[in-house]
Amino acid sequence: MKSVRIYKHGGPDVLIWEEIAAPDPGPDQVIVDVKNSSLNHLDIWVRNGIPGVPLPFTPGSDAAG
């Protein structure tokens, strides 16, 4: 599946568009077929270097599926 990923902190130039493997759900988990996603301030803060969020990070915490 296609995904935007962040591997290092910085400006918009650190966003990487790539193909990644589809997730494998565990027990009591489901996969949601996300059709659209939007960015919010959390995504910008992570990209800029907010501490405590492991990289790589996939922005788009607001999703519709």
C-alpha positions in Angstrom: 0.0 0.0 0.0 1.1 3.6 -0.5 2.2 5.6 2.5 3.9 8.9 3.4 6.5 8.2 6.1 8.8 10.4 8.2 12.3 8.9 9.0 13.9 12.0 10.3 12.8 15.4 11.7 12.7 18.5 9.6 10.5 20.4 7.1 8.2 19.1 4.4 11.2 17.8 2.5 11.6 14.9 4.9 8.2 13.4 3.9 8.8 10.2 1.9 6.1 8.7 -0.4 6.6 4.9 -0.6 5.1 1.5 -0.9 4.9 -0.4 2.4 3.6 -3.8 3.4 -0.1 -4.0 4.5 -0.4 -4.5 8.3 -1.1 -7.9 9.8 -3.8 -7.5 12.4 -3.3 -9.3 15.7 -6.0 -10.9 17.9 -8.9 -8.6 18.5 -7.7 -6.1 15.9 -9.2 -5.1 12.5 -8.0 -3.4 9.4 -9.8 -0.3 8.2 -9.7 0.4 4.5 -8.8 4.1 4.8 -9.9 6.2 1.8 -8.8 9.6 2.9 -6.6 11.1 5.6 -5.8 14.6 6.8 -3.0 16.1 8.7 -3.3 18.0 11.9 -1.0 19.7 14.3 0.2 16.5 15.8 1.6 15.4 12.5 3.5 18.7 12.1 4.8 18.6 15.7 6.1 15.0 15.1 7.7 16.0 11.8 9.4 19.0 13.6 10.7 16.8 16.4 8.3 16.4 19.3 10.0 14.1 21.7 8.7 10.6 22.5 7.4 9.6 19.1 9.4 6.8 17.5 10.4 7.0 13.9 9.5 6.0 11.2 6.1 7.7 11.6 3.1 7.7 9.3 1.3 11.0 9.5 -2.5 11.2 9.0 -4.0 10.6 12.4 -7.4 11.8 11.1 -8.7 9.1 8.8 -11.9 8.1 7.1 -12.5 4.6 5.9 
